[in-house]
Amino acid sequence: GSEDGRSAITASYDSTQGTMLLTPVKLDNGELYPELWVIPADGKARSLGVINGDRPTEMDVSPDMRQYMKEGALIAITPEPAQGAPGGVATGPVLASGKISIL
């Protein structure tokens, strides 16, 4: 989904493999890089890394982050510097977000 109607992305998570396929439909991150976050029930955003904003990307979710990839957790994308958000804290506005559904 999108906060402002300008950006959209679909994400499919394979919990057995720990991989996620991200497909941007329309992602306007300007001059910055789209960083993916998971926000579990505790409300604390945790970075999953910088993704590609213009083509499908398969990413491995690190073993320490897989515990947060639960039904109902949120994923969000913010625009960040190339190296990722400084100190692991999002600096940009949410471009797109949605709830995780485990298939």
trRosetta pair geometry for C-beta under 8 A, 3 or more apart (Angstrom, degrees):
i j d omega theta_ij theta_ji phi_ij phi_ji
1 8 7.1 -30 -139 -123 14 81
1 96 6.5 159 85 -164 42 78
1 97 6.1 -31 71 76 93 56
1 98 4.7 133 12 -82 88 92
2 5 5.5 144 101 -73 129 16
2 6 6.3 -175 -179 47 141 47
2 7 4.7 157 -121 69 116 64
2 8 5.2 -70 -43 -74 117 69
2 95 7.3 -40 -136 154 84 54
2 96 5.0 -40 -97 -109 68 79
2 97 7.8 128 -104 25 22 61
3 7 7.8 13 29 48 75 104
3 93 7.4 -120 64 155 155 105
3 94 5.3 105 -32 95 141 100
3 95 7.2 -136 21 -166 107 13
3 96 7.3 -140 -5 -94 79 30
3 97 6.8 51 -50 14 93 104
4 7 7.3 51 55 16 87 86
6 26 6.9 -122 161 124 49 115
6 28 5.0 -46 147 21 117 134
6 95 7.7 -80 85 -160 99 82
7 24 7.9 -52 -165 -153 86 98
7 26 5.8 -143 -127 103 39 76
7 27 5.0 56 -144 -119 103 49
7 28 5.5 -123 -72 24 99 78
7 29 7.9 75 -107 -53 139 71
7 77 7.3 -125 146 75 143 127
7 95 4.4 3 51 164 170 92
7 96 4.4 -116 118 -55 110 104
8 24 7.5 123 89 -166 54 57
8 25 4.0 -25 92 57 105 121
8 26 5.3 45 32 42 87 83
8 27 7.5 -116 51 -66 38 67
8 96 6.1 145 -113 -120 22 133
9 22 6.0 -2 176 -171 119 93
9 23 6.6 159 -162 81 68 45
9 24 4.8 -35 -105 -107 93 56
9 25 6.3 -158 -86 9 33 78
9 27 6.1 38 -64 -74 107 114
9 77 6.4 72 15 -16 150 147
9 96 4.9 118 15 112 102 160
9 98 7.9 -146 75 3 80 125
10 22 7.4 163 84 -153 48 46
10 23 4.8 -8 57 58 94 99
10 25 6.7 72 -14 -37 90 105
11 20 5.7 -1 -171 -179 100 112
11 21 7.1 161 -152 81 49 49
11 22 5.1 -9 -103 -103 84 74
11 23 7.7 -173 -75 22 41 67
11 75 5.8 -32 42 71 163 161
11 98 7.1 170 28 65 109 124
11 100 7.7 -58 97 -108 120 75
12 20 6.8 164 82 -156 45 61
12 21 4.7 -3 54 52 98 98
12 103 7.1 -16 -153 3 94 135
13 19 7.6 173 -151 93 52 40
13 20 4.7 -19 -101 -102 73 91
13 61 7.3 20 -141 -23 106 143
13 69 5.6 -164 -176 -176 154 128
13 100 6.3 -4 12 -150 142 110
13 102 7.0 -58 79 -107 109 66
14 17 4.3 12 113 40 123 104
14 18 7.2 -44 90 15 80 17
14 19 5.0 6 48 58 112 82
14 20 7.3 -164 18 -78 70 41
14 21 7.9 53 -15 -10 102 93
15 18 7.2 31 -159 -75 31 48
15 66 7.4 117 -147 -166 73 106
15 69 6.6 -178 -104 108 90 121
15 102 6.0 10 -29 -140 134 113
18 60 6.1 38 116 -162 98 75
18 61 5.0 -127 179 57 81 88
18 63 6.9 -27 -137 -87 158 57
18 66 5.2 -57 -122 -93 104 129
19 58 5.8 7 179 -178 117 99
19 59 6.9 162 -155 83 69 37
19 60 5.7 -42 -100 -101 76 55
19 61 6.9 -171 -97 3 21 83
20 48 7.6 1 36 169 148 150
20 58 7.2 166 84 -153 41 55
20 59 5.4 -16 60 60 90 87
20 61 5.8 70 -13 -43 109 107
20 69 7.8 -143 -67 -128 121 140
21 56 6.4 1 -177 -174 92 108
21 57 7.5 165 -154 85 49 43
21 58 5.1 -22 -100 -100 74 79
22 36 7.0 -112 -85 -85 156 145
22 51 5.5 -23 76 -162 157 150
22 52 7.9 152 87 53 115 75
22 56 6.7 165 86 -153 50 58
22 57 4.9 -10 59 60 101 91
22 58 7.7 174 19 -87 70 29
22 59 6.8 13 0 4 113 109
23 56 4.5 -14 -101 -102 80 92
24 27 4.1 -60 -152 -15 131 123
24 34 7.7 147 -85 18 133 171
24 52 7.7 -124 -5 108 124 69
24 53 5.6 71 -63 -170 166 48
24 54 6.4 -61 64 -95 141 20
24 55 7.4 -4 36 -2 104 10
24 56 7.7 -156 18 -79 67 44
27 34 5.9 -22 171 -69 138 149
27 53 4.3 -135 99 -164 134 95
27 54 7.2 -131 54 -71 111 52
27 77 7.1 -52 -139 124 119 156
27 95 6.4 66 -153 143 80 139
27 96 6.8 -72 -112 -13 88 134
28 95 6.8 -168 63 -148 65 120
29 32 5.3 -105 160 76 96 80
29 33 6.6 46 141 -148 145 9
29 34 4.7 -122 -71 -61 154 84
29 53 5.2 -113 13 -107 130 161
29 77 7.8 -84 -84 149 118 114
29 79 4.2 159 -158 -101 88 106
29 95 6.1 -46 -86 -78 80 163
30 79 6.0 36 40 -146 99 161
32 79 3.6 98 81 171 131 101
32 80 5.8 141 174 51 121 16
32 81 6.5 -66 -140 -75 96 30
32 92 6.4 174 97 -69 165 150
33 50 4.8 11 138 -155 126 125
33 53 7.2 -157 -154 -24 52 118
33 79 6.9 128 57 -155 28 63
33 80 5.8 -49 68 70 81 69
33 81 6.9 4 26 131 105 17
33 82 5.4 101 -16 -104 139 45
33 84 7.8 -67 84 -79 125 44
34 50 6.8 124 82 -159 48 69
34 51 5.3 -46 96 61 103 88
34 52 7.8 6 51 109 113 9
34 53 4.4 126 -3 -79 126 104
34 77 4.9 -5 -167 -172 104 118
34 78 7.5 144 -149 72 56 27
34 79 6.4 -41 -90 -96 52 58
34 80 7.7 81 -149 22 11 82
34 95 6.7 -82 -120 46 102 149
35 47 6.1 -38 172 -137 116 105
35 49 7.0 -136 -147 133 76 21
35 50 5.0 -46 -96 -95 73 65
35 51 7.3 141 -119 8 22 78
35 77 6.8 152 71 -153 41 62
35 78 5.5 -25 59 64 96 78
35 79 7.5 124 11 -136 86 11
35 80 4.2 12 -14 16 130 131
35 84 5.7 108 -110 -137 132 72
35 85 5.7 -156 85 -28 174 97
35 90 7.2 -169 83 -110 127 85
35 92 8.0 132 31 36 107 118
36 47 7.3 104 81 -161 54 60
36 48 4.4 -47 100 63 103 109
36 49 6.2 1 46 63 98 57
36 50 7.6 155 7 -114 78 15
36 51 5.1 57 -28 -22 115 122
36 59 7.6 169 41 43 152 162
36 75 6.4 -12 -169 -173 95 106
36 76 7.6 150 -155 80 49 41
36 77 5.7 -26 -97 -97 59 79
37 45 4.4 -6 -177 -167 137 105
37 46 6.5 138 -159 65 78 36
37 47 5.8 -47 -101 -98 75 46
37 48 6.5 176 -103 5 19 88
37 75 6.7 155 81 -159 53 55
37 76 4.7 -18 60 61 107 88
37 77 7.3 -179 16 -81 82 29
37 78 6.8 28 -12 3 123 103
37 90 6.4 -42 -57 -64 150 125
38 45 7.5 148 74 -151 35 57
38 46 5.5 -24 62 62 85 92
38 48 5.8 78 -18 -45 96 116
38 65 6.6 128 29 -177 140 107
38 68 4.8 122 121 121 135 123
38 69 6.3 -75 -131 -81 153 66
38 73 5.8 20 -175 147 95 129
38 74 7.2 150 -161 85 47 52
38 75 5.6 -28 -100 -100 62 73
38 100 7.7 17 -137 -45 101 134
39 43 6.5 5 -177 -148 101 30
39 44 7.1 -179 -139 80 71 26
39 45 4.9 -30 -88 -93 94 68
39 46 7.6 161 -84 16 43 70
39 73 6.4 169 80 -177 48 82
39 74 4.1 -12 59 64 105 104
39 75 7.4 177 16 -87 79 22
39 76 6.2 30 -12 -2 120 114
40 43 7.8 -70 81 -17 53 25
40 44 7.4 -10 48 53 84 73
40 46 7.7 8 -1 11 97 117
40 68 4.3 -114 -49 -150 125 90
40 70 6.4 62 -129 32 104 110
40 73 4.5 -34 -105 -119 58 118
40 74 8.0 -152 -68 30 21 68
41 70 7.7 -30 -22 70 100 134
41 72 7.4 35 -73 108 91 113
41 73 7.0 -80 -34 -94 63 80
45 76 6.9 -56 -124 48 121 125
45 89 7.9 102 75 -136 113 50
45 90 5.9 -16 104 -15 157 119
46 65 6.3 -176 124 -125 130 101
46 68 6.1 144 45 2 139 175
46 88 7.7 -10 -142 -180 52 114
47 84 6.3 76 -170 -170 155 124
47 85 6.3 -159 -83 34 136 114
47 88 5.4 -126 0 -144 124 80
48 59 6.9 104 149 119 109 145
48 61 6.2 -41 -144 -120 115 84
48 62 7.9 -172 -141 11 67 89
48 65 6.1 137 -105 170 82 160
48 75 7.8 -22 5 -138 143 103
49 59 6.4 -173 65 -160 131 145
49 84 7.0 -69 -141 -98 46 128
50 80 6.8 -122 -97 69 103 113
50 82 7.3 43 -129 -167 171 39
50 84 5.4 -127 -41 -82 105 81
51 57 5.0 173 -164 65 95 158
51 59 6.6 -87 -105 -42 97 140
51 77 7.4 -70 39 -121 124 116
52 55 5.4 -29 128 54 132 77
52 56 7.9 27 77 92 119 15
52 57 4.4 151 32 -65 101 126
61 65 5.1 -119 176 88 92 112
61 66 5.4 120 114 -80 116 75
61 69 6.0 33 164 -46 169 144
62 65 4.8 78 61 11 82 106
62 66 7.4 -134 93 -28 41 82
63 66 5.8 -37 -149 4 36 118
64 67 7.4 -39 -179 11 38 107
65 68 5.7 -55 -173 32 62 112
65 69 7.0 66 135 -32 79 100
66 69 5.4 -50 -154 21 48 116
67 70 7.8 -9 161 -41 44 104
68 73 6.0 130 163 -139 74 162
69 73 6.5 -128 -134 52 25 145
69 100 6.2 -170 -166 -151 64 163
70 73 5.0 97 57 -22 72 115
70 100 6.7 115 82 81 31 137
70 102 7.5 -42 -163 -41 37 126
71 100 6.3 -134 -118 100 26 92
71 101 6.6 36 -131 -130 79 38
71 102 4.9 -76 -71 4 89 106
72 99 5.7 -26 -138 -165 33 118
72 100 6.7 -35 34 58 19 82
73 99 7.1 137 74 -154 31 67
73 100 4.8 8 61 19 81 125
74 97 5.7 3 -176 -176 112 109
74 98 7.0 161 -149 87 71 24
74 99 5.8 -51 -96 -98 61 55
74 100 7.3 -148 -89 -13 12 84
75 97 6.6 177 90 -148 49 61
75 98 6.0 -10 55 61 88 72
75 99 7.9 135 13 -129 74 11
75 100 6.1 92 -23 -62 101 90
76 90 7.9 -19 105 -91 124 158
76 94 5.0 -58 -166 -134 120 109
76 96 7.1 169 -152 90 52 49
76 97 4.1 -9 -103 -102 82 99
77 94 7.1 100 65 -160 49 63
77 95 4.8 -54 97 58 98 103
77 96 4.8 17 36 51 114 88
77 97 7.2 -156 17 -70 67 58
78 85 7.1 40 85 -73 126 124
78 90 4.4 95 27 -152 168 115
78 91 7.2 145 146 53 133 47
78 92 4.1 152 174 71 95 95
78 93 6.6 172 -134 81 90 24
78 94 5.9 -55 -82 -96 85 44
78 95 6.4 156 -108 -3 30 90
79 92 3.9 -159 59 -164 71 172
79 93 7.5 14 24 47 96 65
79 95 6.3 87 -34 -44 86 127
80 84 5.7 19 123 -159 141 32
80 85 4.5 -83 -130 -66 142 69
80 90 7.1 -102 -75 -136 116 61
80 91 6.2 110 -115 39 82 97
80 92 5.8 -130 -65 1 59 118
81 84 7.0 -27 74 48 77 18
81 85 7.5 132 32 -93 83 29
81 86 7.1 45 26 -42 128 87
81 91 8.0 27 -11 42 88 138
83 86 8.0 55 87 -79 110 64
84 88 7.7 5 139 -92 117 51
85 88 6.0 78 89 -137 105 14
85 89 5.7 -146 148 69 124 34
85 90 5.3 -73 -112 -95 154 35
85 91 5.7 168 -138 -4 94 89
85 92 8.0 -124 -97 9 103 85
86 89 6.9 -31 84 49 63 84
86 91 6.7 42 28 -41 93 131
90 94 7.9 24 168 -73 154 71
92 95 7.5 4 127 -35 121 96
94 97 5.4 -8 178 -38 129 118
